[in-house]
Amino acid sequence: MSVTYGFYNSIGGDRKYNALQMSSIFDGIIEDGVYMTIGDALAVKQSSGMTVTIGEGRAWFDHTWTLNDSLYPITLDASDVLLSRIDAIVLEVNANTTTRANSFKIVKGAPASNPVRPTLVKSELLNQHPLAYISVPKGATSISQSN
């Protein structure tokens, strides 16, 4: 379609707008990312043991918004005994019809003698946006801020 427009009040149900049309009005005004001036800008910080917290903040990704208004704890899997790994803390935007939600997740890296960052999903309906990468040393029982 070459021309689109909106919004007009519906008369008898003749106007139906979807979420993408509503959020597209911000294209060119808002860019994908974390708002650095709101809360803690979703900063990932050590907590205790293998738990980290995601700070308060707001983000806009893939025509959706996310607001976190309190510390969000998330626990990493136990470390490998022999090999280190790198995990990613991500904001996942899932537009699949069975989900339609934004959430914080851990993408676990592969244990290796020279670990690399895990590959994140980037597709039409599912995107993982990294908030932090965490080095998980072999044999670790806790995460420090330097990780």
Sequence and secondary structure as in RCSB ss.txt:
>XXXX:A:sequence
MSVTYGFYNSIGGDRKYNALQMSSIFDGIIEDGVYMTIGDALAVKQSSGMTVTIGEGRAWFDHTWTLNDSLYPIT
LDASDVLLSRIDAIVLEVNANTTTRANSFKIVKGAPASNPVRPTLVKSELLNQHPLAYISVPKGATSISQSN
>XXXX:A:secstr
          STT     HHHHHGGGTTTS SEE TTSTTTT EEE STTEEEE SEEEEETTEEEEE S EEEE
     SS BEEEEEEEEEE  TTT EEEEEEE    BSS       B SSEEEEEEEEEEE TT SS  TT 
